[in-house]
Amino acid sequence: MKRPNIPQTDSIQELTHFWDAHDLTDFENELEQVGNLSLNGKS
């Protein structure tokens, strides 16, 4: 069975449907570490 690709979208609804049906550990090789992430717009 072919594993689907992680969707390249900004749609919260589409991502929610995808992750409800898939397990993050199945995609460990596709994940990448990010540096300092600021959610409030300040560094």
PDBQT receptor file of N, H, CA, C and O in Angstrom, charges set to zero:
ATOM      1  N   MET A   1       0.848  -1.178   0.000  1.00  0.00    +0.000 N 
ATOM      2  CA  MET A   1       0.000   0.000   0.000  1.00  0.00    +0.000 C 
ATOM      3  C   MET A   1       0.893   1.241   0.000  1.00  0.00    +0.000 C 
ATOM      4  O   MET A   1       1.798   1.361   0.826  1.00  0.00    +0.000 OA
ATOM      5  N   LYS A   2       0.639   2.147  -0.914  1.00  0.00    +0.000 N 
ATOM      6  H   LYS A   2      -0.096   2.050  -1.585  1.00  0.00    +0.000 HD
ATOM      7  CA  LYS A   2       1.431   3.370  -1.021  1.00  0.00    +0.000 C 
ATOM      8  C   LYS A   2       0.996   4.379   0.031  1.00  0.00    +0.000 C 
ATOM      9  O   LYS A   2      -0.193   4.646   0.205  1.00  0.00    +0.000 OA
ATOM     10  N   ARG A   3       1.984   4.936   0.730  1.00  0.00    +0.000 N 
ATOM     11  H   ARG A   3       2.950   4.720   0.588  1.00  0.00    +0.000 HD
ATOM     12  CA  ARG A   3       1.706   5.939   1.753  1.00  0.00    +0.000 C 
ATOM     13  C   ARG A   3       1.518   7.294   1.075  1.00  0.00    +0.000 C 
ATOM     14  O   ARG A   3       2.302   7.646   0.194  1.00  0.00    +0.000 OA
ATOM     15  N   PRO A   4       0.502   8.060   1.460  1.00  0.00    +0.000 N 
ATOM     16  CA  PRO A   4       0.290   9.385   0.865  1.00  0.00    +0.000 C 
ATOM     17  C   PRO A   4       1.343  10.374   1.340  1.00  0.00    +0.000 C 
ATOM     18  O   PRO A   4       1.981  10.162   2.371  1.00  0.00    +0.000 OA
ATOM     19  N   ASN A   5       1.521  11.435   0.601  1.00  0.00    +0.000 N 
ATOM     20  H   ASN A   5       1.003  11.607  -0.237  1.00  0.00    +0.000 HD
ATOM     21  CA  ASN A   5       2.425  12.512   0.999  1.00  0.00    +0.000 C 
ATOM     22  C   ASN A   5       1.718  13.436   1.978  1.00  0.00    +0.000 C 
ATOM     23  O   ASN A   5       0.492  13.549   1.974  1.00  0.00    +0.000 OA
ATOM     24  N   ILE A   6       2.508  14.094   2.814  1.00  0.00    +0.000 N 
ATOM     25  H   ILE A   6       3.504  14.002   2.817  1.00  0.00    +0.000 HD
ATOM     26  CA  ILE A   6       1.953  15.102   3.713  1.00  0.00    +0.000 C 
ATOM     27  C   ILE A   6       1.445  16.249   2.845  1.00  0.00    +0.000 C 
ATOM     28  O   ILE A   6       2.185  16.732   1.988  1.00  0.00    +0.000 OA
ATOM     29  N   PRO A   7       0.216  16.696   3.039  1.00  0.00    +0.000 N 
ATOM     30  CA  PRO A   7      -0.327  17.779   2.214  1.00  0.00    +0.000 C 
ATOM     31  C   PRO A   7       0.471  19.073   2.355  1.00  0.00    +0.000 C 
ATOM     32  O   PRO A   7       0.885  19.438   3.455  1.00  0.00    +0.000 OA
ATOM     33  N   GLN A   8       0.680  19.753   1.250  1.00  0.00    +0.000 N 
ATOM     34  H   GLN A   8       0.344  19.457   0.356  1.00  0.00    +0.000 HD
ATOM     35  CA  GLN A   8       1.343  21.054   1.238  1.00  0.00    +0.000 C 
ATOM     36  C   GLN A   8       0.252  22.120   1.140  1.00  0.00    +0.000 C 
ATOM     37  O   GLN A   8      -0.035  22.634   0.059  1.00  0.00    +0.000 OA
ATOM     38  N   THR A   9      -0.348  22.442   2.283  1.00  0.00    +0.000 N 
ATOM     39  H   THR A   9      -0.114  22.025   3.161  1.00  0.00    +0.000 HD
ATOM     40  CA  THR A   9      -1.472  23.361   2.311  1.00  0.00    +0.000 C 
ATOM     41  C   THR A   9      -1.463  24.173   3.590  1.00  0.00    +0.000 C 
ATOM     42  O   THR A   9      -0.853  23.778   4.584  1.00  0.00    +0.000 OA
ATOM     43  N   ASP A  10      -2.138  25.302   3.560  1.00  0.00    +0.000 N 
ATOM     44  H   ASP A  10      -2.633  25.622   2.752  1.00  0.00    +0.000 HD
ATOM     45  CA  ASP A  10      -2.333  26.113   4.757  1.00  0.00    +0.000 C 
ATOM     46  C   ASP A  10      -3.730  25.904   5.341  1.00  0.00    +0.000 C 
ATOM     47  O   ASP A  10      -4.096  26.542   6.329  1.00  0.00    +0.000 OA
ATOM     48  N   SER A  11      -4.504  25.014   4.731  1.00  0.00    +0.000 N 
ATOM     49  H   SER A  11      -4.207  24.496   3.929  1.00  0.00    +0.000 HD
ATOM     50  CA  SER A  11      -5.870  24.765   5.172  1.00  0.00    +0.000 C 
ATOM     51  C   SER A  11      -5.877  23.926   6.447  1.00  0.00    +0.000 C 
ATOM     52  O   SER A  11      -5.485  22.759   6.435  1.00  0.00    +0.000 OA
ATOM     53  N   ILE A  12      -6.317  24.521   7.530  1.00  0.00    +0.000 N 
ATOM     54  H   ILE A  12      -6.635  25.469   7.540  1.00  0.00    +0.000 HD
ATOM     55  CA  ILE A  12      -6.416  23.803   8.804  1.00  0.00    +0.000 C 
ATOM     56  C   ILE A  12      -7.360  22.609   8.660  1.00  0.00    +0.000 C 
ATOM     57  O   ILE A  12      -7.089  21.532   9.192  1.00  0.00    +0.000 OA
ATOM     58  N   GLN A  13      -8.458  22.802   7.947  1.00  0.00    +0.000 N 
ATOM     59  H   GLN A  13      -8.677  23.677   7.515  1.00  0.00    +0.000 HD
ATOM     60  CA  GLN A  13      -9.433  21.727   7.769  1.00  0.00    +0.000 C 
ATOM     61  C   GLN A  13      -8.820  20.539   7.017  1.00  0.00    +0.000 C 
ATOM     62  O   GLN A  13      -9.006  19.389   7.415  1.00  0.00    +0.000 OA
ATOM     63  N   GLU A  14      -8.095  20.816   5.940  1.00  0.00    +0.000 N 
ATOM     64  H   GLU A  14      -7.943  21.750   5.617  1.00  0.00    +0.000 HD
ATOM     65  CA  GLU A  14      -7.475  19.737   5.169  1.00  0.00    +0.000 C 
ATOM     66  C   GLU A  14      -6.409  19.007   5.995  1.00  0.00    +0.000 C 
ATOM     67  O   GLU A  14      -6.329  17.779   5.970  1.00  0.00    +0.000 OA
ATOM     68  N   LEU A  15      -5.600  19.767   6.720  1.00  0.00    +0.000 N 
ATOM     69  H   LEU A  15      -5.666  20.765   6.741  1.00  0.00    +0.000 HD
ATOM     70  CA  LEU A  15      -4.579  19.150   7.559  1.00  0.00    +0.000 C 
ATOM     71  C   LEU A  15      -5.200  18.332   8.691  1.00  0.00    +0.000 C 
ATOM     72  O   LEU A  15      -4.702  17.259   9.032  1.00  0.00    +0.000 OA
ATOM     73  N   THR A  16      -6.275  18.833   9.266  1.00  0.00    +0.000 N 
ATOM     74  H   THR A  16      -6.680  19.705   8.990  1.00  0.00    +0.000 HD
ATOM     75  CA  THR A  16      -6.969  18.097  10.328  1.00  0.00    +0.000 C 
ATOM     76  C   THR A  16      -7.492  16.766   9.819  1.00  0.00    +0.000 C 
ATOM     77  O   THR A  16      -7.323  15.743  10.482  1.00  0.00    +0.000 OA
ATOM     78  N   HIS A  17      -8.121  16.763   8.655  1.00  0.00    +0.000 N 
ATOM     79  H   HIS A  17      -8.258  17.594   8.116  1.00  0.00    +0.000 HD
ATOM     80  CA  HIS A  17      -8.622  15.512   8.076  1.00  0.00    +0.000 C 
ATOM     81  C   HIS A  17      -7.482  14.538   7.806  1.00  0.00    +0.000 C 
ATOM     82  O   HIS A  17      -7.609  13.339   8.055  1.00  0.00    +0.000 OA
ATOM     83  N   PHE A  18      -6.360  15.062   7.293  1.00  0.00    +0.000 N 
ATOM     84  H   PHE A  18      -6.257  16.036   7.091  1.00  0.00    +0.000 HD
ATOM     85  CA  PHE A  18      -5.211  14.205   7.000  1.00  0.00    +0.000 C 
ATOM     86  C   PHE A  18      -4.674  13.566   8.271  1.00  0.00    +0.000 C 
ATOM     87  O   PHE A  18      -4.493  12.349   8.323  1.00  0.00    +0.000 OA
ATOM     88  N   TRP A  19      -4.412  14.385   9.311  1.00  0.00    +0.000 N 
ATOM     89  H   TRP A  19      -4.559  15.373   9.269  1.00  0.00    +0.000 HD
ATOM     90  CA  TRP A  19      -3.803  13.846  10.530  1.00  0.00    +0.000 C 
ATOM     91  C   TRP A  19      -4.776  13.025  11.362  1.00  0.00    +0.000 C 
ATOM     92  O   TRP A  19      -4.343  12.215  12.181  1.00  0.00    +0.000 OA
ATOM     93  N   ASP A  20      -6.060  13.206  11.177  1.00  0.00    +0.000 N 
ATOM     94  H   ASP A  20      -6.412  13.864  10.511  1.00  0.00    +0.000 HD
ATOM     95  CA  ASP A  20      -7.036  12.328  11.833  1.00  0.00    +0.000 C 
ATOM     96  C   ASP A  20      -6.952  10.916  11.275  1.00  0.00    +0.000 C 
ATOM     97  O   ASP A  20      -7.290   9.950  11.959  1.00  0.00    +0.000 OA
ATOM     98  N   ALA A  21      -6.501  10.799  10.026  1.00  0.00    +0.000 N 
ATOM     99  H   ALA A  21      -6.227  11.584   9.470  1.00  0.00    +0.000 HD
ATOM    100  CA  ALA A  21      -6.455   9.501   9.357  1.00  0.00    +0.000 C 
ATOM    101  C   ALA A  21      -5.052   8.889   9.309  1.00  0.00    +0.000 C 
ATOM    102  O   ALA A  21      -4.901   7.748   8.871  1.00  0.00    +0.000 OA
ATOM    103  N   HIS A  22      -4.002   9.635   9.757  1.00  0.00    +0.000 N 
ATOM    104  H   HIS A  22      -4.125  10.561  10.113  1.00  0.00    +0.000 HD
ATOM    105  CA  HIS A  22      -2.634   9.155   9.656  1.00  0.00    +0.000 C 
ATOM    106  C   HIS A  22      -1.889   9.353  10.963  1.00  0.00    +0.000 C 
ATOM    107  O   HIS A  22      -2.294  10.155  11.805  1.00  0.00    +0.000 OA
ATOM    108  N   ASP A  23      -0.806   8.622  11.126  1.00  0.00    +0.000 N 
ATOM    109  H   ASP A  23      -0.478   7.971  10.442  1.00  0.00    +0.000 HD
ATOM    110  CA  ASP A  23       0.017   8.698  12.329  1.00  0.00    +0.000 C 
ATOM    111  C   ASP A  23       1.318   9.437  12.013  1.00  0.00    +0.000 C 
ATOM    112  O   ASP A  23       1.984   9.120  11.027  1.00  0.00    +0.000 OA
ATOM    113  N   LEU A  24       1.682  10.409  12.831  1.00  0.00    +0.000 N 
ATOM    114  H   LEU A  24       1.142  10.667  13.632  1.00  0.00    +0.000 HD
ATOM    115  CA  LEU A  24       2.882  11.207  12.616  1.00  0.00    +0.000 C 
ATOM    116  C   LEU A  24       4.134  10.339  12.522  1.00  0.00    +0.000 C 
ATOM    117  O   LEU A  24       5.048  10.653  11.759  1.00  0.00    +0.000 OA
ATOM    118  N   THR A  25       4.184   9.257  13.285  1.00  0.00    +0.000 N 
ATOM    119  H   THR A  25       3.442   9.002  13.904  1.00  0.00    +0.000 HD
ATOM    120  CA  THR A  25       5.378   8.407  13.274  1.00  0.00    +0.000 C 
ATOM    121  C   THR A  25       5.599   7.726  11.923  1.00  0.00    +0.000 C 
ATOM    122  O   THR A  25       6.705   7.263  11.645  1.00  0.00    +0.000 OA
ATOM    123  N   ASP A  26       4.582   7.658  11.095  1.00  0.00    +0.000 N 
ATOM    124  H   ASP A  26       3.684   8.035  11.321  1.00  0.00    +0.000 HD
ATOM    125  CA  ASP A  26       4.739   7.089   9.752  1.00  0.00    +0.000 C 
ATOM    126  C   ASP A  26       5.496   8.035   8.826  1.00  0.00    +0.000 C 
ATOM    127  O   ASP A  26       5.907   7.635   7.737  1.00  0.00    +0.000 OA
ATOM    128  N   PHE A  27       5.683   9.283   9.247  1.00  0.00    +0.000 N 
ATOM    129  H   PHE A  27       5.349   9.608  10.132  1.00  0.00    +0.000 HD
ATOM    130  CA  PHE A  27       6.299  10.306   8.403  1.00  0.00    +0.000 C 
ATOM    131  C   PHE A  27       7.569  10.882   9.025  1.00  0.00    +0.000 C 
ATOM    132  O   PHE A  27       7.999  11.972   8.645  1.00  0.00    +0.000 OA
ATOM    133  N   GLU A  28       8.173  10.171   9.970  1.00  0.00    +0.000 N 
ATOM    134  H   GLU A  28       7.824   9.286  10.278  1.00  0.00    +0.000 HD
ATOM    135  CA  GLU A  28       9.364  10.677  10.670  1.00  0.00    +0.000 C 
ATOM    136  C   GLU A  28      10.493  11.057   9.713  1.00  0.00    +0.000 C 
ATOM    137  O   GLU A  28      11.205  12.028   9.965  1.00  0.00    +0.000 OA
ATOM    138  N   ASN A  29      10.667  10.319   8.632  1.00  0.00    +0.000 N 
ATOM    139  H   ASN A  29      10.088   9.530   8.428  1.00  0.00    +0.000 HD
ATOM    140  CA  ASN A  29      11.747  10.605   7.688  1.00  0.00    +0.000 C 
ATOM    141  C   ASN A  29      11.509  11.879   6.890  1.00  0.00    +0.000 C 
ATOM    142  O   ASN A  29      12.446  12.410   6.293  1.00  0.00    +0.000 OA
ATOM    143  N   GLU A  30      10.282  12.380   6.865  1.00  0.00    +0.000 N 
ATOM    144  H   GLU A  30       9.521  11.949   7.350  1.00  0.00    +0.000 HD
ATOM    145  CA  GLU A  30       9.957  13.586   6.108  1.00  0.00    +0.000 C 
ATOM    146  C   GLU A  30       9.962  14.847   6.972  1.00  0.00    +0.000 C 
ATOM    147  O   GLU A  30       9.850  15.955   6.447  1.00  0.00    +0.000 OA
ATOM    148  N   LEU A  31      10.089  14.691   8.282  1.00  0.00    +0.000 N 
ATOM    149  H   LEU A  31      10.180  13.791   8.708  1.00  0.00    +0.000 HD
ATOM    150  CA  LEU A  31      10.053  15.829   9.188  1.00  0.00    +0.000 C 
ATOM    151  C   LEU A  31      11.418  16.491   9.247  1.00  0.00    +0.000 C 
ATOM    152  O   LEU A  31      12.444  15.833   9.077  1.00  0.00    +0.000 OA
ATOM    153  N   GLU A  32      11.425  17.785   9.485  1.00  0.00    +0.000 N 
ATOM    154  H   GLU A  32      10.591  18.319   9.623  1.00  0.00    +0.000 HD
ATOM    155  CA  GLU A  32      12.687  18.500   9.633  1.00  0.00    +0.000 C 
ATOM    156  C   GLU A  32      12.608  19.409  10.852  1.00  0.00    +0.000 C 
ATOM    157  O   GLU A  32      11.561  19.981  11.155  1.00  0.00    +0.000 OA
ATOM    158  N   GLN A  33      13.721  19.526  11.533  1.00  0.00    +0.000 N 
ATOM    159  H   GLN A  33      14.572  19.062  11.286  1.00  0.00    +0.000 HD
ATOM    160  CA  GLN A  33      13.787  20.343  12.733  1.00  0.00    +0.000 C 
ATOM    161  C   GLN A  33      13.811  21.819  12.336  1.00  0.00    +0.000 C 
ATOM    162  O   GLN A  33      14.468  22.200  11.368  1.00  0.00    +0.000 OA
ATOM    163  N   VAL A  34      13.093  22.637  13.090  1.00  0.00    +0.000 N 
ATOM    164  H   VAL A  34      12.559  22.327  13.877  1.00  0.00    +0.000 HD
ATOM    165  CA  VAL A  34      13.096  24.082  12.838  1.00  0.00    +0.000 C 
ATOM    166  C   VAL A  34      13.826  24.779  13.969  1.00  0.00    +0.000 C 
ATOM    167  O   VAL A  34      13.917  24.260  15.081  1.00  0.00    +0.000 OA
ATOM    168  N   GLY A  35      14.342  25.955  13.673  1.00  0.00    +0.000 N 
ATOM    169  H   GLY A  35      14.267  26.377  12.769  1.00  0.00    +0.000 HD
ATOM    170  CA  GLY A  35      15.059  26.742  14.672  1.00  0.00    +0.000 C 
ATOM    171  C   GLY A  35      14.087  27.440  15.602  1.00  0.00    +0.000 C 
ATOM    172  O   GLY A  35      13.040  26.893  15.946  1.00  0.00    +0.000 OA
ATOM    173  N   ASN A  36      14.431  28.625  15.997  1.00  0.00    +0.000 N 
ATOM    174  H   ASN A  36      15.282  29.069  15.717  1.00  0.00    +0.000 HD
ATOM    175  CA  ASN A  36      13.589  29.414  16.905  1.00  0.00    +0.000 C 
ATOM    176  C   ASN A  36      12.309  29.814  16.200  1.00  0.00    +0.000 C 
ATOM    177  O   ASN A  36      12.343  30.531  15.200  1.00  0.00    +0.000 OA
ATOM    178  N   LEU A  37      11.203  29.365  16.706  1.00  0.00    +0.000 N 
ATOM    179  H   LEU A  37      11.175  28.783  17.519  1.00  0.00    +0.000 HD
ATOM    180  CA  LEU A  37       9.892  29.648  16.143  1.00  0.00    +0.000 C 
ATOM    181  C   LEU A  37       9.177  30.618  17.069  1.00  0.00    +0.000 C 
ATOM    182  O   LEU A  37       9.007  30.350  18.259  1.00  0.00    +0.000 OA
ATOM    183  N   SER A  38       8.767  31.734  16.518  1.00  0.00    +0.000 N 
ATOM    184  H   SER A  38       8.905  31.952  15.552  1.00  0.00    +0.000 HD
ATOM    185  CA  SER A  38       8.067  32.744  17.301  1.00  0.00    +0.000 C 
ATOM    186  C   SER A  38       6.632  32.870  16.800  1.00  0.00    +0.000 C 
ATOM    187  O   SER A  38       6.399  33.211  15.641  1.00  0.00    +0.000 OA
ATOM    188  N   LEU A  39       5.688  32.596  17.668  1.00  0.00    +0.000 N 
ATOM    189  H   LEU A  39       5.877  32.319  18.610  1.00  0.00    +0.000 HD
ATOM    190  CA  LEU A  39       4.280  32.682  17.293  1.00  0.00    +0.000 C 
ATOM    191  C   LEU A  39       3.689  34.061  17.563  1.00  0.00    +0.000 C 
ATOM    192  O   LEU A  39       2.566  34.348  17.149  1.00  0.00    +0.000 OA
ATOM    193  N   ASN A  40       4.437  34.910  18.253  1.00  0.00    +0.000 N 
ATOM    194  H   ASN A  40       5.349  34.677  18.589  1.00  0.00    +0.000 HD
ATOM    195  CA  ASN A  40       3.908  36.237  18.568  1.00  0.00    +0.000 C 
ATOM    196  C   ASN A  40       4.534  37.326  17.698  1.00  0.00    +0.000 C 
ATOM    197  O   ASN A  40       4.292  38.511  17.928  1.00  0.00    +0.000 OA
ATOM    198  N   GLY A  41       5.338  36.941  16.701  1.00  0.00    +0.000 N 
ATOM    199  H   GLY A  41       5.535  35.978  16.515  1.00  0.00    +0.000 HD
ATOM    200  CA  GLY A  41       5.936  37.901  15.796  1.00  0.00    +0.000 C 
ATOM    201  C   GLY A  41       7.201  38.556  16.296  1.00  0.00    +0.000 C 
ATOM    202  O   GLY A  41       7.798  39.364  15.584  1.00  0.00    +0.000 OA
ATOM    203  N   LYS A  42       7.631  38.225  17.517  1.00  0.00    +0.000 N 
ATOM    204  H   LYS A  42       7.146  37.568  18.096  1.00  0.00    +0.000 HD
ATOM    205  CA  LYS A  42       8.865  38.766  18.081  1.00  0.00    +0.000 C 
ATOM    206  C   LYS A  42       9.945  37.690  18.048  1.00  0.00    +0.000 C 
ATOM    207  O   LYS A  42       9.651  36.504  18.200  1.00  0.00    +0.000 OA
ATOM    208  N   SER A  43      11.172  38.097  17.854  1.00  0.00    +0.000 N 
ATOM    209  H   SER A  43      11.411  39.061  17.731  1.00  0.00    +0.000 HD
ATOM    210  CA  SER A  43      12.296  37.132  17.809  1.00  0.00    +0.000 C 
ATOM    211  C   SER A  43      12.835  36.859  19.192  1.00  0.00    +0.000 C 
ATOM    212  O   SER A  43      13.774  36.079  19.346  1.00  0.00    +0.000 OA
TER     213      SER A  43
